[in-house]
Amino acid sequence: MQVFNPNDPNVAMLEHVARSLGPELCSQLVFVGGAAAGLLITDLAMPPIRRTENVTSSPTPKPWPTITALRISFETWALCKTKAPMHPCAVGA
């Protein structure tokens, strides 16, 4: 099992999102942005990692039809059925 920086306040949130997505969707995404930045820091002497409020992901490089199919899968995912206008899954809809 991969051991992450114990000072990273975002690992638990990333793990929660990855588990919620499930292995099929998660395997087609890459986590980017502030929540994932701490995964790259291995020096424990570095300043503390800043806590973020969201997890950003992007499809791994694929042909456009495959990305469209991924979007459809993502839209049917239960957590994305919210009507909240600023829900992360509403981006690009």
C-alpha positions as CSV (number, residue, x, y, z in Angstrom):
1,M,0.0,0.0,0.0
2,Q,1.2,3.5,-0.9
3,V,2.1,5.6,2.1
4,F,1.4,9.3,1.7
5,N,2.8,12.3,3.5
6,P,1.1,12.1,7.0
7,N,1.0,15.9,7.1
8,D,-1.2,16.1,4.0
9,P,-4.7,17.2,5.1
10,N,-6.2,16.4,1.7
11,V,-5.4,12.6,1.5
12,A,-8.6,11.6,3.3
13,M,-10.7,13.7,1.0
14,L,-9.0,12.2,-2.1
15,E,-9.5,8.7,-0.8
16,H,-13.2,9.4,-0.1
17,V,-13.7,10.7,-3.6
18,A,-11.8,7.8,-5.2
19,R,-13.8,5.2,-3.2
20,S,-17.1,7.0,-4.1
21,L,-16.2,7.0,-7.8
22,G,-15.5,3.3,-7.7
23,P,-12.6,1.6,-9.6
24,E,-14.1,1.8,-13.1
25,L,-14.6,5.6,-13.1
26,C,-11.5,6.3,-10.9
27,S,-9.3,4.4,-13.3
28,Q,-10.2,6.8,-16.1
29,L,-9.4,10.0,-14.2
30,V,-6.4,11.8,-12.9
31,F,-6.6,14.0,-9.9
32,V,-5.1,17.4,-10.3
33,G,-5.0,20.7,-8.5
34,G,-4.4,21.6,-4.9
35,A,-5.9,18.5,-3.4
36,A,-3.4,16.3,-5.4
37,A,-0.4,18.6,-5.0
38,G,0.6,17.1,-1.6
39,L,0.8,13.7,-3.2
40,L,4.0,14.9,-5.0
41,I,5.7,16.2,-1.8
42,T,7.8,13.6,-0.1
43,D,10.1,15.9,1.9
44,L,8.5,16.0,5.4
45,A,10.6,19.1,6.1
46,M,8.6,21.2,3.6
47,P,6.1,23.7,4.9
48,P,2.6,22.4,5.7
49,I,0.4,21.5,2.8
50,R,-2.6,23.8,2.4
51,R,-6.0,22.2,3.0
52,T,-8.4,22.5,0.0
53,E,-12.1,22.4,-0.2
54,N,-12.5,20.4,-3.5
55,V,-11.0,17.6,-5.5
56,T,-10.4,18.3,-9.2
57,S,-10.1,15.5,-11.7
58,S,-9.6,15.3,-15.4
59,P,-10.0,12.4,-17.9
60,T,-6.8,10.6,-18.7
61,P,-5.8,11.3,-22.3
62,K,-8.3,9.5,-24.6
63,P,-10.0,10.0,-28.0
64,W,-13.0,12.4,-27.9
65,P,-15.7,9.7,-28.2
66,T,-14.2,7.9,-25.2
67,I,-14.3,11.1,-23.2
68,T,-17.9,11.6,-24.2
69,A,-18.8,8.1,-23.0
70,L,-16.9,8.9,-19.7
71,R,-19.0,12.0,-19.3
72,I,-22.2,10.0,-19.8
73,S,-21.0,7.5,-17.2
74,F,-20.2,10.3,-14.8
75,E,-23.6,12.0,-15.3
76,T,-25.3,8.7,-14.4
77,W,-23.2,8.4,-11.3
78,A,-25.6,8.8,-8.3
79,L,-23.8,11.8,-6.7
80,C,-24.1,13.7,-9.9
81,K,-27.9,13.7,-10.0
82,T,-28.1,16.7,-7.8
83,K,-29.9,19.8,-9.0
84,A,-27.4,22.1,-7.2
85,P,-26.2,24.6,-9.8
86,M,-22.6,24.8,-8.4
87,H,-22.3,21.0,-7.8
88,P,-18.9,19.9,-9.2
89,C,-20.6,17.4,-11.5
90,A,-22.5,20.2,-13.2
91,V,-19.3,21.6,-14.7
92,G,-19.4,21.3,-18.4
93,A,-23.0,20.1,-18.5
